[in-house]
Amino acid sequence: MTQRDSLKFRFVHAVQRRMVNPVARRSNRLIMVETTGRKSGLPRQTPIGGRREGNSFWLVSEHGYRSDYVRNIQACPTVRVRLNGRWHSGEAILLPEDDTTARLSQLGGINSVAVRAAGTGRLTIRIDLDAG
């Protein structure tokens, strides 16, 4: 990672952690992923963007393996996703070989624009949702 990417990551991470995420957690309208903290074992909720396609939910992490929620997924891939105010359980699968640029084009929306602009090491994630 270049020095510029490192500075960009630290700035974006700090803004998200201290400003965006606390506000987003209060909104029932935003999509959230809930992981299990890899150190604490406690539920951790992170606002995300993406799209549901059938029984899968697709997203692109803007900081890839540097994202805390991605590290949590590596430790425990069982997650929950809040869609339209309702929680769905599932299993997260990291897809490092996926073309994130093409995936963001498929997903569309303002989140994809933000991920392109702020991302420093993107990673595609598919969450296979449990039936029910």
N, C-alpha and C positions, 0 to 999 in steps of 0.2 A: 504494500500500500504506500502510495506517495505521501509526502508530508502534507500536501494540499488535501488529499483524501482523509488523512488522519485528523486534520483540523476541522474539516467539514463534518466528519463523523462525530467528533466531540461536541461541536456546536449543535448539530441537529439532535443528537442524543440528549443533551442537557435541556434543550427547549421542549422536546417531547416529554421527557421524564418529569420536569418541574411545572410545565404549563399545560401542554396539550392533553396528556393522559389523565391527569386529575379531573379536568373539565369533562373530557369524553366519557369517563366512567360514570358520571352522573346522568348522562343521556341514555335513555332506554332505546333510542332510535338508531344508534350507531352499532355497527358490527363489532363484536368483541371476540377475542379468543382467550380462553382460560386454560392456562397450563398449570402444572404443579412445580413450584419452586425447587430447583435442583439442590439447593442448600437447605432451605427452610422446610420444604415439604408442604408449604402453604399454597393455597390457590392464588394465582397471579393473573390479573386481567389486563389485556392490552388491546387498544383499538386498532382495527385493521381494515383494509379494504379488499375487495375481491368479488367473486361471483360464484353462486351456487349453480352447478350443472348436474341435474339428476340427484344422485346420492353422494356427490362430491362437492366440496367447496375448494376453490382455487384462489391462491393469493401469491403475491411476490413480496418477500421481505426486502426492504430497501438496504439493509446492512448485512444481509446473509447471516453467516455464522457468528458475526459479532453481536447480533441482536440477542438480548437476554431471553426473549421468548423462544428463539430458535435453540439456544443452549438448553433451555428447559425441555423442549421437545426431544432433543437428542438424549436427555436423561430419562424422559418418560413421555412416549408419544401419545398417550391417552389424553385427549383434550376435550373441551366443550367449546362450541361456537354459538354466539347469540345472533340470531337472524330474526328481524322483525319482532324483537322483544321476547323471543322464545329461545331457550337453550336446547342445543342438540349435542349429544355425545358423539365422539368419533376418534379416529386414529390418524395422526398426522404423519405424512411421508415426505421427506426432504428429497427434492429432485434436482441435484446439482447439474445434471446434463441438459436440463430443459433450457430452451432459448427464452430468457426473461424478456427480451425486447419484443419478441413475437407474442409472448404470453400477455404482456401489458397491453399490447394492441388489441388482443382478444377480450381482455377484461374491461378495457375502456374506463371512462369516468375520471373524475377529478383526482381520485386516489392514485391512479396510474400515472397521471401527470406529475404528482408530487413525488412518487417513488422514483420516476425517471430523473427528476431534478435533484432530489436530496440523496439518492442512493449512492453507496460507495462499495457495494459488494453484493449485488442482488442474488436472491435465491428463490426458486419456485417451491411452493409447498402445496401439496394436495391433502385435504382432509377427507377421508372416507367416513361419511356419516352413518351412524347406526340406523337401522330401519326402526320405524316406530314413531 
